[in-house]
Amino acid sequence: MIITAEMWDKMQHIMARYNDHMIHVYAKFDAELDTEYLKKAFELAVEKIPVLKSRFIWGLTEPKWEVIPDFSIRDIFSYLEIHTDPACYAEEKLLSVIDETKGAQIRIWQIRHEGADTLAILINHMCMDGADTKVFLYYVAGIYNDLVKGGDGIMPFKNGSRSAMQIYKSLSPEDYEKAMKLISYSKKQKNRIAFPYARSARRDRYPRINKYILDAGTFNKLKSECKVKGVSLNDVILACFFRAAYRIIDIKPGESLGIPNMVDLRRYMANGESEGICNLTSMVVSNLGEDIGKDIHETVAKTKQSMDELKRNFPGLHGLPLLKKVLDIIPYPLAWFLIGTFFKNPLIGISNIGILDEKKFAFDGAAMTEAYMTGSVKYPPYMQLALSTFRNTITHTIAVYGTDADHEMFRKFFDYYQEELRAFIG
């Protein structure tokens, strides 16, 4: 069986120059999960999403996905009992990388320690983005719960188009015409500004998921303050990002930092849901100019103004018609070279993956106590702040390959970020 490689599949493949193009999921439980039911749940879920049990084939011809004929759940599912810290062990597994050309595009580790389980799930970002990863996780949990109750685990699931063009279907003829004329990005990054990674040999760098967890109490205060001041949570998060970054990066006079924000393009679809499991993510770039404000309150106001302006003009759709044309017309090996060589991938970014719904991402017989998702692990000089929310706590992650000094730099970044958050709350 052959599956078409879609536009964002190709772009994630090209972006392997900048990051490991993996999605990482961590889930900790207070009890044991039934291993056979869990394994069956993943097996049935992957059967519904053939791209996950496929190899990526590319060379001189147009790339494609080829379903592995002898695929087995044993190829992707591992059960381990350990006597060390399960969180460290899980993150060690999550920092591995799937070779998309050699096997299936997902790995699952069930890690048992002192009567409680932790799940580590690794998925190739070429197959899906954060939004559909959550849909997939909820589906697995639903199958597992059905099996525990004596069901057969056979549940309906979306199996429609993976094409990026589905986002245009719900636009009016007038808006469609406008959107297809958005050839270039609305705001380009003039200055190539990056975090000051240490100059070092590759052997001195290692991957780490640097984390900061905003507790539920502080999160509730933050939401209340946002409501009082008429700003969004994302406005405040982005403003804190700006201010923390400016305390670490030496930004020269006349320069300004633009921070790309990831946009879920499902916002343009009638039901806010993709037709099939896929990638539908783009970005807008917020730039506050040389003066970001004297304090967090001024920066939040400037950030809100910037984001409101970006949201008014088809956010995320700029540049897509040209990108599609390039990938449709130019042979993929040449497009891979040209885009990888000349496309200026943003050095700094932010992605709010959103809420992991504890009611949907729930497994009978074991309560989930902690969960987070993060995107690709970046190679220097790139970085991205990713956020995911579970049970009213926000896990902030910066997953990068770096030296001890680099990881210490991002620890300081989180210290500064937290100071700005608390200053906003007052």
C-alpha positions in Angstrom: 0.0 0.0 0.0 1.3 3.4 -1.0 0.4 6.7 0.8 0.9 10.1 -0.8 3.6 12.2 1.0 1.8 15.5 1.6 3.2 19.1 1.7 3.8 19.2 5.4 5.2 15.7 5.5 7.9 16.9 3.0 8.5 20.1 5.0 9.1 18.3 8.2 11.5 16.0 6.4 13.4 19.0 5.1 13.4 20.5 8.5 15.4 17.5 9.8 18.4 19.9 9.1 17.3 22.0 12.1 15.8 19.5 14.5 15.1 15.8 15.1 11.5 16.2 13.8 10.0 14.1 16.6 7.0 14.6 18.8 7.5 13.5 22.4 4.8 12.5 24.9 5.3 11.7 28.6 2.5 10.3 30.9 3.0 9.2 34.5 0.4 7.0 36.3 -0.2 6.2 40.0 -0.8 2.5 39.3 -0.1 -0.3 36.7 -1.7 -0.4 33.3 -2.7 -3.8 31.8 0.1 -4.5 29.3 -1.8 -6.7 27.0 -4.7 -4.3 26.7 -2.3 -1.4 26.2 -0.4 -3.2 23.5 -3.7 -4.1 21.8 -5.0 -0.6 22.0 -1.9 0.8 20.2 -2.0 -2.0 17.7 -5.7 -1.2 16.8 -5.0 2.5 16.7 -2.0 2.2 14.4 -4.1 0.0 12.1 -6.4 2.9 11.6 -3.5 5.3 10.7 -1.4 3.4 8.1 1.2 6.2 7.8 2.4 5.2 11.3 3.3 1.7 10.1 5.0 2.9 6.9 8.5 3.7 5.7 9.3 7.0 4.0 10.7 6.4 0.6 12.5 9.1 -1.3 15.3 9.5 -3.8 15.2 10.5 -7.4 11.4 10.1 -7.6 8.5 11.8 -5.7 8.6 10.8 -2.0 5.9 8.5 -0.7 4.9 6.4 2.3 5.1 2.6 1.9 3.1 0.5 4.4 5.4 -2.2 5.9 3.8 -5.5 4.9 5.2 -7.5 7.8 4.5 -4.8 10.5 4.0 -6.1 14.0 3.2 -4.3 17.3 6.3 -6.0 18.7 8.3 -3.7 16.4 7.2 -0.5 18.2 6.0 -1.5 21.8 8.4 -2.2 24.7 7.7 -3.2 28.3 10.4 -2.6 30.9 10.6 -3.0 34.7 13.3 -0.7 36.1 14.8 0.2 39.5 15.9 3.7 38.6 14.1 7.0 38.3 11.3 6.3 35.7 11.1 10.0 34.6 14.8 10.1 33.7 14.6 6.7 32.0 11.5 7.8 30.0 13.1 11.0 28.9 16.2 9.1 27.8 14.0 7.0 25.5 12.1 10.1 24.3 15.4 11.6 23.2 16.0 8.8 20.7 15.2 9.4 17.0 13.2 7.3 14.6 14.7 6.7 11.2 11.7 7.3 8.9 13.3 5.3 6.1 13.8 2.1 8.0 10.7 1.3 10.1 7.4 2.4 11.6 7.0 6.0 12.7 6.1 5.5 16.3 7.7 3.9 19.4 6.0 3.2 22.8 7.7 2.4 26.1 5.7 1.1 29.1 8.0 1.6 32.0 7.1 0.0 35.4 8.7 1.1 38.6 7.5 0.2 42.1 3.9 -0.7 41.1 3.3 2.4 38.9 3.7 2.9 35.1 5.1 5.7 33.0 4.5 5.9 29.2 7.0 7.4 26.8 5.6 7.8 23.3 7.8 9.0 20.3 6.1 9.9 17.0 7.6 11.2 13.8 6.4 14.8 13.3 6.2 14.1 9.5 3.0 12.0 10.2 1.1 14.5 12.4 1.3 17.7 14.4 0.5 18.3 18.1 -3.2 18.7 17.6 -3.7 15.4 15.9 -1.2 13.7 18.3 -3.7 14.5 21.0 -6.5 13.1 18.9 -4.5 9.9 18.5 -3.7 9.7 22.2 -7.4 10.1 23.1 -8.2 7.3 20.6 -5.7 4.9 22.2 -7.1 5.6 25.6 -10.7 5.1 24.4 -9.7 1.7 22.9 -7.9 0.7 26.1 -10.9 1.5 28.2 -13.3 -0.4 25.9 -11.0 -3.5 26.1 -10.9 -3.3 29.9 -14.7 -3.3 30.0 -14.9 -6.4 27.8 -15.3 -4.7 24.4 -13.5 -5.6 21.3 -11.7 -2.2 21.0 -13.1 -1.6 17.5 -14.0 2.0 17.4 -14.6 4.5 14.6 -11.9 6.9 13.6 -11.4 9.6 11.0 -9.6 8.4 7.9 -10.0 11.3 5.5 -7.6 13.5 3.6 -4.1 14.4 4.9 -3.7 17.2 2.4 -2.9 20.7 3.4 -5.5 21.9 0.9 -8.4 20.8 3.1 -8.0 24.0 5.1 -9.4 26.1 2.2 -12.6 24.1 1.8 -14.6 26.1 4.3 -13.5 29.5 3.0 -15.9 31.7 1.1 -15.1 32.2 -2.6 -13.9 35.8 -1.7 -11.7 34.6 1.2 -10.3 31.7 -0.9 -9.3 34.1 -3.6 -7.6 36.4 -1.1 -5.9 33.5 0.7 -4.4 32.1 -2.6 -2.8 35.5 -3.2 -0.8 35.4 0.1 2.4 34.3 -1.7 4.9 35.6 0.9 5.0 35.7 4.6 3.3 38.8 6.0 6.2 39.7 8.3 9.7 38.6 7.6 12.5 38.4 10.2 15.0 41.1 9.2 17.6 40.2 11.8 19.0 36.7 12.3 19.0 36.8 16.1 19.7 33.7 18.1 20.3 32.6 21.7 24.1 32.7 22.5 24.9 29.0 22.3 28.5 28.0 23.4 31.0 27.5 20.6 31.7 23.8 20.9 32.4 20.6 19.1 29.4 18.5 18.3 30.7 15.7 20.7 30.2 18.1 23.6 26.5 18.6 22.9 23.8 16.3 24.1 20.0 16.4 24.0 17.9 17.5 27.0 14.3 18.5 27.6 14.7 21.5 29.8 11.5 22.1 31.8 9.7 24.7 33.9 6.3 23.7 35.3 3.8 26.4 36.2 1.8 25.1 39.2 -2.0 25.1 39.3 -2.3 27.8 41.9 -0.1 30.3 40.0 -1.9 29.3 36.7 -5.3 30.2 38.3 -4.0 33.6 39.4 -2.6 34.2 36.0 -5.9 33.4 34.3 -7.8 35.7 36.7 -5.3 38.5 36.0 -5.7 38.0 32.2 -9.5 38.3 32.6 -9.2 41.5 34.6 -6.8 43.1 32.2 -8.6 41.9 29.0 -5.6 40.0 27.5 -5.2 36.4 26.5 -3.0 33.9 28.3 -0.9 33.6 25.1 -0.4 37.4 25.0 1.2 37.1 28.5 3.2 34.0 27.7 4.7 35.7 24.6 5.4 38.9 26.4 7.3 37.0 29.2 9.2 35.2 26.4 10.2 38.5 24.9 11.4 40.0 28.2 13.3 36.8 29.3 14.9 36.5 25.9 16.1 40.2 25.9 17.8 39.5 29.2 20.0 36.8 27.7 20.4 37.8 24.0 22.6 40.8 23.2 20.3 42.6 20.8 22.1 45.5 19.0 20.7 49.0 18.5 18.5 49.1 15.4 17.7 45.4 15.7 14.4 43.9 16.9 13.5 40.3 17.7 10.7 38.5 15.9 9.2 35.5 17.5 7.3 33.0 15.4 4.1 31.6 17.0 2.8 28.3 15.7 -0.8 28.5 14.3 -3.2 25.5 14.1 -4.7 25.9 10.6 -7.8 23.9 11.7 -9.1 27.2 12.7 -10.2 27.6 9.1 -12.1 24.4 9.0 -15.9 24.2 9.7 -15.6 21.8 12.6 -12.0 22.7 13.7 -10.9 19.2 13.0 -8.7 17.7 10.2 -10.2 15.1 7.9 -7.4 12.6 8.6 -4.4 12.5 10.9 -1.9 15.0 9.5 0.1 18.2 9.9 -1.8 21.5 9.6 0.5 23.9 11.3 2.0 27.2 10.2 3.1 30.4 11.9 2.9 34.1 12.4 5.8 36.3 13.5 5.3 38.8 16.3 7.8 41.7 16.4 7.5 44.5 19.0 10.1 46.7 17.4 13.2 48.0 19.2 11.2 49.1 22.3 9.4 46.2 24.0 8.3 48.3 26.9 9.7 49.3 30.3 8.0 46.5 32.3 5.9 43.4 31.7 2.6 45.3 31.6 3.8 47.5 28.7 5.2 44.5 26.9 1.9 42.6 27.3 0.0 45.6 25.8 2.4 45.7 22.9 2.2 42.0 22.4 -1.6 42.0 22.4 -1.5 44.8 19.8 0.9 42.8 17.6 -1.0 39.6 17.8 -4.4 41.2 17.3 -3.0 42.7 14.1 -1.6 39.4 12.9 -4.9 37.6 13.6 -6.9 40.0 11.4 -5.2 38.9 8.2 -5.4 35.2 7.6 -2.9 34.1 10.2 -0.8 31.2 9.1 -1.8 31.2 5.5 0.9 33.5 4.2 3.4 31.8 2.0 1.5 28.5 1.7 0.4 28.9 -2.0 4.0 29.5 -3.0 5.3 26.6 -0.9 2.8 24.2 -2.4 3.7 25.3 -5.9 7.4 24.8 -5.3 6.8 21.3 -3.9 4.3 20.4 -6.7 6.5 21.6 -9.6 10.1 21.1 -8.6 11.4 17.5 -8.3 11.6 16.7 -4.6 15.4 16.1 -4.3 15.9 19.6 -5.8 13.2 21.1 -3.6 14.8 19.5 -0.6 18.1 21.1 -1.5 16.7 24.5 -2.5 14.4 24.9 0.5 16.9 23.5 2.9 19.6 25.8 1.6 17.7 29.1 1.0 14.7 29.0 3.3 15.6 31.0 6.5 14.1 28.8 9.1 13.3 30.9 12.3 16.0 30.6 14.9 13.6 31.2 17.8 10.0 30.2 18.2 7.1 29.3 20.5 4.4 26.7 20.3 1.4 26.3 22.6 0.4 22.7 22.1 -2.6 23.3 24.3 -4.5 21.2 26.8 -4.2 17.5 27.2 -7.8 16.7 28.2 -7.6 14.5 31.4 -11.1 13.1 30.7 -10.2 12.0 27.2 -6.6 11.0 28.0 -7.5 8.7 30.8 -6.9 4.9 31.3 -9.3 2.9 33.5 -7.7 1.5 36.6 -4.8 4.0 36.8 -5.0 7.8 37.4 -2.6 9.9 35.4 -0.7 12.2 37.7 1.5 14.0 35.2 1.6 14.5 31.4 3.3 16.7 28.9 4.0 17.0 25.2 6.9 18.7 23.4 7.9 19.0 19.8 11.2 18.6 18.0 14.6 18.7 19.8 16.4 21.6 18.1 20.0 21.8 16.9 22.0 25.0 17.7 21.4 27.8 16.9 17.7 27.0 16.9 15.4 26.8 19.9 11.6 26.6 20.6 9.6 27.1 23.7 6.7 24.5 23.7 3.9 24.5 26.2 1.3 21.9 27.1 -1.3 22.0 29.9 -2.5 19.0 32.0 -4.7 19.3 35.1 -4.3 23.1 35.3 -0.5 23.0 35.2 1.5 24.2 32.3 4.7 22.3 31.4 7.1 24.6 29.5 9.9 22.8 27.6 12.9 23.8 25.6 14.3 20.7 24.0 17.7 21.3 22.5 21.1 19.7 21.7 23.6 21.7 23.8 26.5 21.8 26.1 26.2 22.0 29.9 26.5 25.8 29.5 23.7 25.9 26.9 21.3 24.0 29.2 22.3 26.3 32.1 21.5 29.2 29.8 17.9 27.9 29.3 17.6 27.3 33.0 18.3 31.0 33.5 15.8 31.8 30.8 13.1 30.0 32.7 14.1 31.9 35.9 13.7 35.2 34.1 10.5 34.0 32.4 9.1 33.0 35.8 10.0 36.4 37.3 8.1 38.2 34.6 5.0 36.0 35.1 5.0 36.7 38.8 5.5 40.4 38.1 2.4 40.4 35.8 0.3 38.6 38.5 1.6 41.1 41.0 
